[in-house]
Amino acid sequence: MPWLSIRVLTGTFLACATVIASLELSQNPLVAGVGYAGSGRRAITPEFSAYLEEVLINATIPGVAIGIVHRRGDKPDYELAAWGRKTEQSDGHDLTPDSLFGLASVSKAFLVSSLGVLMEDFAARRNVTALPRAMTRFDWDTKVSDLLPGEWALADTWASEKASLRDVLSHVSGLPRHDFSYGSGDGPGDVVRRLRYLRPVYELREQWSYNNQMFMLGAHIVTKYAGIPYTAFASNRIFAPLNMSTTTFWPQEAAPRLTQSWTNFGRRVPFWFPDEMVELNAGPGGVISSAEDMVKWVATLLNEGVDPVTNRTIVPLATFNAMTTAYAVSRGVSDVSIPELSIEGYGMGWFRESYEGHDILSHTGAIPGFSTQVAFLPADDLGIVILANADDKAVANAAIMYRIIEDVLGSSRVDRPVTSDVEPDTNTETEHRGGGKRDLTLALEDYAGTYGNLGYGAITLCAPDSDSHLCTSVLADFAPFEHFGNGSAPETRLYAAFPRVWATHLRLTRLRSEEFAIIATALFPRGYGQNKSAFETWEPATSEGRAVFMVEEEEGKQRVKGFSLIIHAEATEYRKRRGLSGVKDLEDAWFEKV
């Protein structure tokens, strides 16, 4: 039966939302500006639209696009709408359901699905490359060491030998995030080959610990054994068959429909993954899509991997079952702030929990400029896509998701307040406690210089009076944010260029003795977009830590040997619980001074 896509702008929604409804021709007509198909509760109503407008204001979100899937028999029914701003030049109401967003970690399910499709190709002898001679199987229990001999290794020998695809894609490899160990010049293969130099926290399968590099590993495996880049494989085998016609990995390709993006405190930022970073970030977070395209993906998931429109299998059933089955406990106790939730497990690319007894599979996404959430409730025939064009809006997205679930399922509403964010402050009381030049063993300038770590690369720290060509450039970048020359910054801080995926620079502020607070930040010294004033942005939960320098005596003279980087909060707390307390015991990485 043919399908009809209708764009509706009514008086009710003209000021707040653009609404699209997809429905079968035989279904009921549009009602009150909302696509209305068949029986059942609708989510996008004038009341919901007013609620969304309030969320945008309270949470400082420029725009949100939403897609909702209802499975009616063997066919899906979509609700699509968008609220707010796509561009800073607009009147604030130009976002549409076909606007493109960076999906961030919502992309992970596409990587897992692609690996499953590749496994099916090998099982059906449709493969174009050969597996290593020693391999007798290629499935989720295949050892990574068998797939990537000579490339794969972890610091933990047993984990290197025993880790399976299921282990690494369920975040139980034992490795913490280490997200500042890779940069724009890397490809997935480079990241894989440096994993051996990154310090683990847990033993294999001991504890769930989120890690993006393992999804870069997955993309590398697809590229190696499909004979084409992962980006092309996913496009050919998932996006194209589902008619996700505008979904891509490439910002240049997406540009005509790509929404602009903002920080959590309202400053515009560029699209975070330029074309030269696409292959690196494609697996863990590189898909660019719209609410209009994503409802097709969610409808397929509600149908256990089969496109309900064409009846074509997109995700093999074995893969669908494997990736949606919780393999590790990601949250072992109920969330006290949301008592309606159960404990939570993680499969491969999906969290699984229950909300008031309703089974929910979901994943959030967060990159600078975007916050996303996708969820589906298989027993309730409901799917939800929420795309926001500002970062760090997971709380607001969750509130929207639960409001939709409550309204569609007829549950009692729970009030979930959302609030706005403020620009980060680099001059916190915590950073300055215990400061004072007398606390340093050596002069601040002696801590400047180049330091190296095999997993992270080299870092050159600059004191405020460093005059090398590199440091002159670094200090110029920091000049709009610091107070060079007035006796403040020179007493307390070191600086570095840090061209990584998630940061551009490092700022070290002395706490006490040889201990410094460290922030991995992204500087915009000339602003961005229409606002040319300087600003910076970072994620406090993952970008703040400590650098503790080691000073030793050598030939009667004290010198800086290196510093310990302690930046993964969960890893630090775990090591403390195990009775570890020394700096070397708690460090995530050791940087030797060159």
HELIX and SHEET records of a PDB file:
HELIX    1   1 PRO A   46  ASN A   58  1                                  13    
HELIX    2   2 ALA A  104  SER A  107  5                                   4    
HELIX    3   3 LYS A  108  ALA A  123  1                                  16    
HELIX    4   4 VAL A  144  LEU A  147  1                                   4    
HELIX    5   5 THR A  157  LYS A  162  1                                   6    
HELIX    6   6 LEU A  165  LEU A  169  1                                   5    
HELIX    7   7 PRO A  188  ARG A  194  1                                   7    
HELIX    8   8 LEU A  195  TYR A  197  5                                   3    
HELIX    9   9 GLN A  213  ALA A  226  1                                  14    
HELIX   10  10 TYR A  230  ALA A  234  1                                   5    
HELIX   11  11 SER A  235  PHE A  239  3                                   5    
HELIX   12  12 PRO A  251  ALA A  254  1                                   4    
HELIX   13  13 ASP A  275  MET A  277  5                                   3    
HELIX   14  14 VAL A  278  GLY A  285  1                                   8    
HELIX   15  15 ALA A  291  LEU A  302  1                                  12    
HELIX   16  16 LEU A  317  THR A  324  1                                   8    
HELIX   17  17 PRO A  378  ASP A  380  5                                   3    
HELIX   18  18 ALA A  394  LEU A  409  1                                  16    
HELIX   19  19 GLU A  429  HIS A  432  1                                   4    
HELIX   20  20 LYS A  437  ASP A  439  5                                   3    
HELIX   21  21 LEU A  444  TYR A  447  5                                   4    
HELIX   22  22 HIS A  469  PHE A  478  1                                  10    
HELIX   23  23 ALA A  489  THR A  492  1                                   4    
HELIX   24  24 PRO A  540  SER A  543  1                                   4    
HELIX   25  25 ALA A  569  ARG A  577  1                                   9    
HELIX   26  26 VAL A  583  LEU A  586  1                                   4    
SHEET    1   A10 TRP A   3  VAL A   8  0                                        
SHEET    2   A10 ALA A  17  GLU A  24 -1                                        
SHEET    3   A10 LYS A  75  GLY A  84 -1                                        
SHEET    4   A10 GLY A  63  ARG A  72 -1                                        
SHEET    5   A10 LEU A 382  ALA A 388 -1                                        
SHEET    6   A10 PHE A 370  LEU A 377 -1                                        
SHEET    7   A10 HIS A 358  ILE A 367 -1                                        
SHEET    8   A10 PHE A 351  TYR A 355 -1                                        
SHEET    9   A10 GLU A 344  TYR A 346 -1                                        
SHEET   10   A10 ALA A 328  ARG A 331 -1                                        
SHEET    1   B 2 PHE A 101  GLY A 102  0                                        
SHEET    2   B 2 ILE A 288  SER A 289 -1                                        
SHEET    1   C 2 SER A 261  TRP A 262  0                                        
SHEET    2   C 2 ARG A 268  VAL A 269 -1                                        
SHEET    1   D 8 GLY A 457  LEU A 461  0                                        
SHEET    2   D 8 GLY A 449  ASN A 453 -1                                        
SHEET    3   D 8 ALA A 589  LYS A 593 -1                                        
SHEET    4   D 8 LYS A 557  ILE A 566 -1                                        
SHEET    5   D 8 GLU A 544  GLU A 554 -1                                        
SHEET    6   D 8 GLU A 515  PHE A 524 -1                                        
SHEET    7   D 8 HIS A 505  ARG A 512 -1                                        
SHEET    8   D 8 ARG A 493  ALA A 497 -1                                        
SHEET    1   E 7 GLY A 457  LEU A 461  0                                        
SHEET    2   E 7 GLY A 449  ASN A 453 -1                                        
SHEET    3   E 7 ALA A 589  LYS A 593 -1                                        
SHEET    4   E 7 LYS A 557  ILE A 566 -1                                        
SHEET    5   E 7 GLU A 544  GLU A 554 -1                                        
SHEET    6   E 7 GLU A 515  PHE A 524 -1                                        
SHEET    7   E 7 PHE A 535  THR A 537 -1                                        
END                                                                             
